[in-house]
């Protein structure tokens, strides 16, 4: 079966980096483009990190196109206290030698989907500003995309605030536009991703992966949070890419999703209603993930990437 062609809209970010490495190493996926947005750290840093990852991991032919530096209507928020000032935790990758692609991420998304209707899966693992801008500029993207998946939101408890997950809270207006756009969003939120934790056993297997483990995986995963035998940091964004590689990993329920934009304490909340009544679902919402299978898929992908690094030495 041919690999699924994907465009990754991201804000690298520790878990973005681990997600991109997974995608590059998965035989089920083909990265055709990366677009960047301000989020975990500034747009300048997320773009620089994407460029460094492209060359370090070994897909220099894939365009990296920068997009929005911040939210559509609000001041930018960042999470450098989580991801480190550079965005990649303890990882220090070589400086990139290849440039960004010209233009804006939203235009790249539009033109790529226009040129390949029904062929490209779009996955957003950062704030949804670039996606909302693309929808506003060209509403037909919702018809041209093969599938649209996000890492974002929650129906239980947030991580930016008690009500809101970071990617949605960073630009609630953009998220509201995206959920109302007329497509069915594949939503993988904290309810799923917080269970995909890098425990001591996982980090031990990462450490065994030579240069990839030493230079990227372990410095990222161990920077993110305390690692113990039973718990560790959640590798959120990788869940969305693992789903694209193997959709059977995650269970979903259809739902109607709205994004709170006006609440004093609930701005950025994804209000998820599984009781559809006579409404047609605008999202399929992830409810659980098979964690052991997730890590087998992810670590196998990382092993393929590491083999590629060895061949390039």
C-alpha positions as CSV (number, residue, x, y, z in Angstrom):
1,X,0.0,0.0,0.0
2,X,1.3,3.5,-0.9
3,X,2.4,5.7,1.9
4,X,-0.1,8.3,3.1
5,X,1.0,11.8,1.9
6,X,1.0,14.3,4.8
7,X,1.5,18.0,5.4
8,X,2.5,18.7,9.0
9,X,1.6,22.1,10.5
10,X,3.6,22.4,13.7
11,X,5.4,24.5,16.3
12,X,8.5,22.5,17.2
13,X,8.5,22.0,20.3
14,X,9.8,18.8,22.0
15,X,6.8,16.7,21.1
16,X,6.6,18.1,17.6
17,X,10.1,17.0,17.1
18,X,9.4,13.5,18.3
19,X,6.3,13.5,16.1
20,X,8.2,14.5,13.0
21,X,10.8,11.9,13.6
22,X,8.0,9.3,13.9
23,X,6.5,10.4,10.7
24,X,9.8,10.3,8.8
25,X,10.5,6.8,10.1
26,X,7.1,5.3,9.4
27,X,6.7,3.4,6.1
28,X,3.0,4.3,6.2
29,X,3.6,8.0,5.9
30,X,5.3,10.4,3.4
31,X,6.0,13.9,4.6
32,X,5.4,16.2,1.6
33,X,5.5,19.5,3.4
34,X,6.0,21.1,6.8
35,X,4.5,24.4,7.8
36,X,5.3,26.3,11.0
37,X,3.4,28.5,13.4
38,X,4.3,30.4,16.5
39,X,3.3,28.4,19.6
40,X,5.6,26.5,21.9
41,X,8.2,29.1,21.1
42,X,8.4,32.0,18.7
43,X,7.8,31.5,15.0
44,X,11.5,32.3,14.4
45,X,12.5,29.4,16.7
46,X,9.8,26.9,15.6
47,X,10.9,27.5,12.0
48,X,14.6,27.2,12.8
49,X,13.9,24.0,14.7
50,X,11.9,22.6,11.7
51,X,14.8,23.4,9.4
52,X,17.3,21.7,11.8
53,X,15.1,18.6,12.1
54,X,14.7,18.3,8.4
55,X,18.4,18.1,7.8
56,X,19.3,16.1,10.9
57,X,16.6,13.5,10.3
58,X,17.3,13.4,6.5
59,X,14.5,14.7,4.3
60,X,16.1,17.8,2.8
61,X,13.8,17.8,-0.2
62,X,10.7,18.6,1.9
63,X,9.7,22.3,1.9
64,X,9.5,24.1,5.2
65,X,7.2,27.1,4.9
66,X,6.7,29.6,7.8
67,X,3.3,31.0,8.7
68,X,1.6,33.0,11.4
69,X,3.8,34.3,14.3
70,X,0.8,34.5,16.7
71,X,-2.9,34.4,17.2
72,X,-5.4,36.1,14.8
73,X,-6.8,38.4,17.5
74,X,-4.8,37.9,20.7
75,X,-1.4,38.4,22.0
76,X,0.9,35.4,21.4
77,X,1.4,32.9,24.2
78,X,4.4,30.5,24.4
79,X,5.5,27.5,26.4
80,X,9.3,28.0,26.6
81,X,9.0,27.1,30.3
82,X,8.0,23.6,29.2
83,X,10.1,23.2,26.0
84,X,13.2,25.2,26.9
85,X,14.2,28.6,25.4
86,X,15.3,27.0,22.2
87,X,12.2,24.8,22.0
88,X,13.9,21.4,21.8
89,X,14.5,20.8,25.5
90,X,18.1,19.5,26.0
91,X,18.6,18.7,22.3
92,X,21.1,20.8,20.3
93,X,21.0,20.0,16.6
94,X,23.4,21.3,14.0
95,X,22.5,24.6,12.4
96,X,20.5,24.2,9.2
97,X,22.1,25.0,5.8
98,X,19.0,24.9,3.6
99,X,16.5,27.8,3.6
100,X,12.8,28.1,4.1
101,X,10.5,27.9,1.2
102,X,9.1,31.2,0.0
103,X,5.6,32.3,0.8
104,X,3.2,31.9,3.7
105,X,2.2,28.6,5.2
106,X,-1.5,29.2,4.6
107,X,-0.9,29.7,0.9
108,X,1.3,26.6,0.7
109,X,-1.5,24.6,2.3
110,X,-4.1,25.9,-0.2
111,X,-1.9,25.4,-3.2
112,X,-0.8,21.9,-2.2
113,X,-4.4,20.7,-1.5
114,X,-5.6,22.4,-4.7
115,X,-3.0,20.6,-6.8
116,X,-3.7,17.2,-5.2
117,X,-7.4,17.0,-4.3
118,X,-8.2,14.1,-2.2
119,X,-4.6,13.0,-1.8
120,X,-3.1,15.0,1.0
121,X,-3.8,14.5,4.7
122,X,-3.3,17.7,6.8
123,X,-2.2,17.3,10.4
124,X,-2.0,20.2,12.8
125,X,0.0,19.7,16.0
126,X,0.3,23.3,17.0
127,X,-2.1,26.3,17.3
128,X,-4.6,26.4,14.4
129,X,-3.8,29.9,13.0
130,X,-2.4,28.7,9.7
131,X,-5.3,26.4,9.1
132,X,-7.9,29.0,9.9
133,X,-6.2,31.5,7.5
134,X,-6.2,28.9,4.8
135,X,-9.9,28.2,5.4
136,X,-10.7,31.9,5.3
137,X,-8.7,32.5,2.1
138,X,-10.0,29.4,0.3
139,X,-13.0,27.5,1.8
140,X,-12.6,24.7,-0.7
141,X,-9.7,23.3,1.2
142,X,-12.2,21.4,3.3
143,X,-13.2,19.5,0.2
144,X,-9.7,19.0,-1.2
145,X,-8.1,17.5,1.9
146,X,-8.1,13.7,2.3
147,X,-8.3,14.0,6.1
148,X,-7.7,16.7,8.6
149,X,-6.4,15.7,12.0
150,X,-5.3,17.7,15.0
151,X,-3.6,17.3,18.3
152,X,-5.6,19.6,20.5
153,X,-8.5,20.1,22.9
154,X,-9.9,18.0,25.7
155,X,-13.2,17.0,27.1
156,X,-11.9,16.5,30.7
157,X,-9.2,18.9,31.9
158,X,-6.8,21.3,30.1
159,X,-3.1,21.9,30.5
160,X,-2.9,25.7,29.7
161,X,-5.8,26.4,32.0
162,X,-8.2,24.0,33.8
163,X,-10.5,24.3,30.9
164,X,-8.2,24.6,27.9
165,X,-5.5,22.7,26.1
166,X,-2.5,24.8,24.9
167,X,-2.9,24.5,21.1
168,X,-6.5,25.6,21.3
169,X,-5.9,28.2,24.0
170,X,-3.2,29.8,21.9
171,X,-5.7,30.9,19.3
172,X,-9.3,30.1,20.2
173,X,-10.7,32.2,17.3
174,X,-8.7,30.2,14.8
175,X,-9.8,27.0,16.4
176,X,-13.5,28.1,16.3
177,X,-13.1,28.8,12.5
178,X,-11.5,25.4,11.9
179,X,-14.2,23.4,13.7
180,X,-17.0,25.4,11.9
181,X,-15.4,25.0,8.4
182,X,-17.5,22.2,7.2
183,X,-15.2,19.2,7.4
184,X,-15.0,16.4,10.0
185,X,-12.1,17.1,12.2
186,X,-10.2,14.1,13.6
187,X,-9.5,15.4,17.1
188,X,-6.9,13.7,19.3
189,X,-6.8,15.6,22.6
190,X,-5.3,15.4,26.0
191,X,-7.7,12.6,27.0
192,X,-5.7,10.4,24.7
193,X,-2.3,11.9,24.5
194,X,-1.6,12.1,28.3
195,X,-1.6,8.3,28.5
196,X,1.3,8.0,26.0
197,X,4.0,8.5,28.5
198,X,7.8,8.0,28.1
199,X,8.5,5.8,31.1
200,X,11.9,4.5,32.2
201,X,11.5,1.5,29.9
202,X,10.7,3.6,26.9
203,X,13.6,6.0,27.5
204,X,15.9,3.0,27.9
205,X,14.9,1.9,24.4
206,X,15.3,5.4,23.1
207,X,18.8,5.5,24.6
208,X,19.7,2.4,22.7
209,X,19.0,4.1,19.4
210,X,22.5,5.4,18.9
211,X,22.8,8.9,17.5
212,X,19.1,9.6,17.2
213,X,18.5,8.6,20.8
214,X,21.6,10.5,22.1
215,X,21.1,13.7,20.1
216,X,17.3,14.0,20.0
217,X,15.0,11.5,21.6
218,X,16.5,11.3,25.1
219,X,17.4,15.0,25.5
220,X,13.8,15.8,24.5
221,X,12.0,13.2,26.5
222,X,14.0,13.6,29.7
223,X,13.8,17.4,29.6
224,X,10.0,17.3,29.4
225,X,9.3,15.8,32.9
226,X,10.1,13.3,35.6
227,X,10.6,9.7,34.3
228,X,9.9,6.8,36.5
229,X,9.1,3.1,36.0
230,X,5.4,3.7,35.8
231,X,5.1,7.3,34.6
232,X,6.8,9.8,32.4
233,X,6.2,12.8,30.3
234,X,3.4,12.5,27.7
235,X,4.6,12.7,24.1
236,X,1.4,14.4,22.9
237,X,2.0,15.3,19.3
238,X,3.4,11.9,18.4
239,X,-0.1,10.4,19.0
240,X,-1.5,12.3,16.0
241,X,1.2,11.0,13.7
242,X,0.9,7.5,15.1
243,X,-2.8,7.5,14.4
244,X,-2.2,8.5,10.8
245,X,0.3,5.6,10.5
246,X,-2.1,3.2,12.1
247,X,-5.7,4.4,12.6
248,X,-6.6,1.3,14.7
249,X,-4.5,2.6,17.6
250,X,-7.1,5.1,18.8
251,X,-10.8,4.7,19.5
252,X,-13.1,7.6,18.5
253,X,-16.6,8.8,19.1
254,X,-18.5,11.2,16.8
255,X,-19.3,14.5,18.5
256,X,-20.2,18.2,18.0
257,X,-17.3,20.5,19.0
258,X,-17.5,24.2,19.7
259,X,-14.6,26.4,20.9
260,X,-15.2,28.9,23.7
261,X,-13.9,32.3,22.7
262,X,-15.5,34.6,25.2
263,X,-15.4,33.0,28.6
264,X,-13.5,34.7,31.3
265,X,-12.2,31.4,32.8
266,X,-13.0,29.0,29.9
267,X,-11.5,30.7,26.8
268,X,-10.0,28.1,24.5
269,X,-12.2,25.3,26.0
270,X,-13.3,22.7,23.5
271,X,-17.0,22.1,24.4
272,X,-17.5,18.5,23.2
273,X,-21.0,17.1,23.0
274,X,-21.2,13.4,22.3
275,X,-25.1,13.5,22.4
276,X,-25.5,14.6,18.8
277,X,-29.3,14.4,18.6
278,X,-30.2,15.4,15.0
279,X,-26.9,17.1,14.4
280,X,-24.2,15.7,12.1
281,X,-20.9,15.4,13.9
282,X,-18.2,18.0,13.0
283,X,-15.5,15.9,14.7
284,X,-14.4,12.4,15.5
285,X,-13.0,12.7,19.0
286,X,-10.3,10.3,20.3
287,X,-11.2,8.6,23.6
288,X,-8.4,6.1,24.1
289,X,-5.2,4.8,22.7
290,X,-3.5,1.4,22.9
291,X,-0.3,2.6,24.6
292,X,1.8,-0.5,24.2
293,X,1.1,-0.6,20.4
294,X,1.7,3.1,20.2
295,X,5.2,2.7,21.6
296,X,6.0,-0.3,19.4
297,X,5.0,1.6,16.3
298,X,6.9,4.8,17.5
299,X,10.1,3.1,18.5
300,X,10.1,1.0,15.3
301,X,9.9,4.2,13.3
302,X,12.7,5.8,15.4
303,X,14.9,2.7,14.7
304,X,14.4,3.2,10.9
305,X,15.4,6.9,11.3
306,X,18.5,5.9,13.2
307,X,19.5,3.4,10.5
308,X,19.2,6.2,8.0
309,X,21.5,8.4,10.2
310,X,24.0,5.5,10.3
311,X,24.0,5.2,6.5
312,X,24.6,8.9,6.0
313,X,27.7,9.0,8.2
